């Protein structure tokens, strides 16, 4: 995935800001009332920093409220998701670190858009 690449998803969108050996950085926008899949990754950890909007992160079943300035660490293998609970876009920066960053490292446990499996 190239720097600057943008992808629209059912929940919002993401733009790749940096893609280098050992890390990838994305700007992720979640539409109001939407949420990402409850998922896990085998080959990467993630660090999320919220810059706009409000939401809830579910990390291994624990619910954590987030707002601008909030940071969440998602360890490799941990089940996680983020949901926009506000009425404006929820924007966060995701820093992935590990050995592999392909979209095929996503194992969806629950999904609002029929993408489990």
Secondary structure, 3 states (H helix, E strand, C coil): CCCCCEEEECCEEEEEEEEECCEEEEEEEECCCCECCEEEECCEEEEEEEEECCEEEEECCEEEEECCCCEEEECCCCCEEEEECCCCCEEEEEEEEECCCCHHHEEEEECCCCCCC
